[in-house]
Amino acid sequence: MPGGVAERVLLTADGDRLEAVTAGADPPADAARLPGLVLPGLVNAHSHAFHRALRGRTESDPGDFWSWRARMYELALRLDPDRYHALARAVYAEMALAGITAVGEFHYLHHAPGGRPYAEPNAMGAALAAAADEAGLRLTLVDTCYLRGDFDVPLRGPQLRFGDADAEAWARRASDAAAELPGVRMAAGAHSVRAVPPDSMDVVAGWAAERDAPLHVHLSEQPAENEACLAATGRTPAALADEHGLLGPRTTAVHATHVTAGDVKRLGSGATAVCLCPTTERSLADGIGPAAALRDAGSPLCVGSDSHAVVDLFEEARAVELDERLATGRRGHHRPEALLRAATAGGAAALGWDAGTLAPGRLADFVAVDTAGVRLAGAGRRDLPTQVVFAATAADVTHVVVGGRPVVDDRAHVRVGDVGRALGDAIREVTAP
Amino acid sequence: MPGGVAERVLLTADGDRLEAVTAGADPPADAARLPGLVLPGLVNAHSHAFHRALRGRTESDPGDFWSWRARMYELALRLDPDRYHALARAVYAEMALAGITAVGEFHYLHHAPGGRPYAEPNAMGAALAAAADEAGLRLTLVDTCYLRGDFDVPLRGPQLRFGDADAEAWARRASDAAAELPGVRMAAGAHSVRAVPPDSMDVVAGWAAERDAPLHVHLSEQPAENEACLAATGRTPAALADEHGLLGPRTTAVHATHVTAGDVKRLGSGATAVCLCPTTERSLADGIGPAAALRDAGSPLCVGSDSHAVVDLFEEARAVELDERLATGRRGHHRPEALLRAATAGGAAALGWDAGTLAPGRLADFVAVDTAGVRLAGAGRRDLPTQVVFAATAADVTHVVVGGRPVVDDRAHVRVGDVGRALGDAIREVTAP
């Protein structure tokens, strides 16, 4: 609420939007009561749904980000539209149970193995759209351009599935997807400065500008990207992306782990948003990015669960602060309310949804968190209940409402039912020998 | 099991110990069925129970470890035996719900405010013993010697509660506690090289040796301890502790975050165990310790939830690996089975309990983890189910058995009931203005 957290708040919706938000109200008899702390719906600004099938399967492997990527590519080869639909539906349902009401799917698995287009060229995107619809989440489909394997290296092997013929072919297919997938918010994706040549960046940026669509790009997740970019172009990834229109207020740079001080200034002064994915950046040994410096420079922050080693936006949000504590030996880089904002309004802005605050006219997306259970009992002074972002987990979300409609009721997914079973079945399909 | 994870395992107990452990068994009709993955009970090797009342209350504060410590001292002043009993009972019950079957309480809050002894000098230790008994956990009471505020600085203010007159007085009181608290395993604690003068270290070490008791000591949690120790003695904390008998196979060094390469060799070659407390070391901005190097040098590892910002030993265990990924850019420092061992057998050894493996003759302490829920579905290949340590949370523990008796049944605490309420009530008592 404008004055902070309030008690006995009546939320009324008109269609899928909030009509009134009234504190200290006497609820009408037919009102549904949400116990605990009610927050705007959590927004997962960066997802690769299929990576969920790797959870608990790569943890005995030595190596680094790149050896993990080889495992991820093997998995990518196993997917087709039906399997992807089943897997993403279950993953999005897991997200719903965790209080996530909107997800940005960074989607580059466009074509059949070898790169052959499906009869319906957007069959994979349509599978994701159906999955999100069935799981009750808003989907921003970040249709991602992925044209080469690295600077001066063509697509190879599993990567062939990711590639359109060129940026113009990508733009045509993405425009078709926008027309074919009406419930979905379309966004443009440039996979990275490695995967999209400079001229093609201009095309992606132009497509997003023309449609006033969000634009997402992986940026400096690994030092090797910086080194390759510098060697190939004499520029940092952020500088190269900026020269070709990829940065600015409609853009979300994902990770920004290994950005230079100059990059921080560039990102911030252009109001480029930054999506941090701390559980993934820790799992994949990426490192700790300069989140506070980026914020101070002017970049709005949001968070994503990315590889889904963990699906818990409270954990992502608090990790933004906790990892900077590890890096600096100091506490208090980010206020709890700023972390909650990153996980709600920040994500909504990055994905192009009019959500993330509980105010009349905004989308009626909100969640209830159990403050009486063991994890939150005693946590959060009455004047600072936002500190629950440091104590809550996905398991503490009890109710989820999207567009005024219940999606999760008392920890149960209203439509999908047994989400664990749906996950197990879908993952078995794509991992069985 | 010796050959790894097995199916349909029948555990039979004789009194509080396992009598037989049989895989592929046909269970008798009156056997209780534990679903999911059954593991040895988790062991929390380092706890300060009262810190739980700070969860979600210091996260808006800037500062560092030392400013947090000032808040912790304010809280310490609010405790008396009754309040401490109520708080610790609820905190230990939270631990039980998280699958923890034994806890090491690093106990230095011995006396009334100002340092005046209670009529029963071990009233606070007795409160902890009763709390653990009611919560169903095994307690190792690490009765901790705390004699000065820092090198050449006397105890002041809240610290006066921690201090006995001298090391001999500490030893007499600890010996009395051992006689008065029969269900409890007694251990010796030296708070730190800051708080215990060298001559007194000899007394603490002698007390532990004489009783063959475990000995625990905080070591190099913060760079400031190293600097002060070097300035005052010309030695690192590990070297000073070693000179005065505090290291060796009966000892657990807690944290060891800022140890030098020489310290690592010293700790490892003496087989001193190291207790990592990663969620606390991250929360308090301590930093990332060299866990893999310590293990390689010869130190057995265990984990503790310490300040209880988080009570989740799966999270502690995986953080040992995940934080080293952040520090190094590489994956695979610790195998999942080693992390699980740290959270079970490693902790049991550090606390002096004959537990931590499922084998005939060992204590019948074990837990069941729900592998069908959203977090674990699909995680852990059948040949490597230990990878669930990367996916499970405290909320996935369904059943807990200690000494053959059920403590948690289908996520409910058998004796304490509503643990959230018990926590809320106890925390309100010690935090209300």
Interface residues (C-beta under 8 A of the other chain):
Chain A: R52 A53 R55 G56 R57 T58 E59 S60 D61 P62 G63 D64 S67 W68 A90 A93 E94 L97 P223 E281 R282 S283 L284 A285 D286 G287 I288 A309 V311 E321 L322 D323 R325 L326 T328 G329 R330 R331 G332 R335 P336 A372 G373 V374 R375 L376 A377 G378 A379 G380 R381 L384 Q387 V388 V389 F390 A391 T393 A394 A395 V419 G420 R421 L423 G424 A426 I427 R428 T431
Chain B: R52 A53 R55 G56 R57 T58 E59 S60 D61 P62 G63 D64 S67 W68 A90 A93 E94 L97 P223 E281 R282 S283 L284 A285 D286 G287 I288 A309 V311 E321 L322 D323 R325 L326 T328 G329 R330 R331 G332 R335 P336 A372 G373 V374 R375 L376 A377 G378 A379 G380 R381 L384 Q387 V388 V389 F390 A391 T393 A394 A395 V419 G420 R421 L423 G424 A426 I427 R428 T431
